[in-house]
Amino acid sequence: MSSLFERLRFLVRLTRAHRIARRYFVVNGFDGALTMLGITIGFHASGMGDLRVMLGTGLGAAIALAVSGVASAYVSESAERERELKELEHALAHDLSDSVHGIAALWVPWLIAAINGIAPLLIAVLILAPLALARAGISLPWGPLHLSIAMAFVCVFFLGAFLGSVSGRFWLWSALRTTLIAVATAGVILLVDSLLD
């Protein structure tokens, strides 16, 4: 198992796929957080109180985001890796399908696709956790829907902080910027909901 992990690490370093994977994680994680924020605020605005319906809707959206993330990342990354491999083969006038570059072209897209799919699912599970805990009969300090909304903002804040630290910007400014996007999103959802009344 450790040798497989080391081999994957080598392939990721060789292709510099860690940068792409990191970007995908943040982008799709942010999509997941904003989607869950939209769903939970929509439920709050409509007065929804059925935990089973809220959990089912949230998990359904999370699974759809995960499948979409895996499929879209795999299709785009495998095409990109195949193109790069063909260019390298053309430059070297040699078949590289059995080389480390060929193996990387085969496996790195799957790794990136998995990260792209896991990100929104993981974020969604964190955001929906208060609803699941309340449904399991565990007492919470606040209402489960309010806690889920707060958790969505926390996730957006930390994704922004992570993005800021990776890009070399001041992490707090980046975190506040992504949080402002989430606040604006919530405001638009509430405005649309008020217009529907």
C-alpha positions, 0 to 999 in steps of 0.5 A: 500500500505504501509503495502504491502511495509513493508511486502516486506521489511520484506521478503527481510530482512528475506531472505537477498535478498537485496544483491542479488538484488543489485548484479543483478542490477549492473550486468544487468545494466552494461550489458545494458550499454555496449550493448547500448555503442556497438550499439551507437558506431556501428551506429557512426562508420557506419555513421548511421543518422536515429534517428528512426532506432537508437531508434528502435534498441536500444529500441529493444535490451533494451526490449530483455535484460529486458525480458531476465533479468526477465526470467533468474532471476526468473527461477534461484531464484525461484529454489534456494528459493524452494530448501532452503525451502525444506531443511528447511522443511526437517530440521523442519519436517514441511510443511512451505508453509503457513509460512513467509518462504513459502511466501518469497520463492514465492514472493522474486524471482519475486522481484529480477526478476523485479530488474534484468529486470528493470536495463538494461531497465532503463540504456538503456532509459538514454543512448537513451534519447539524441536520443529521445530528438533530434527526438522530435526536441529538440536542444542539445549542441552536436550531439545526438549520441555523447551524447548517447555515453557519457551517456553510459560512464557516466552510466558505471562510476556510476555503477562502483562507486556504486559497489565500495562503496557497496564492501567497495573499493575506489569508484573512483578506481572501477569506473575507472576500469569499465570505462576502460572496456567500453573504451576497448569494444569501441576500439574492436568495432571500430577495428572490424568495421575498418577491415570490411571496 
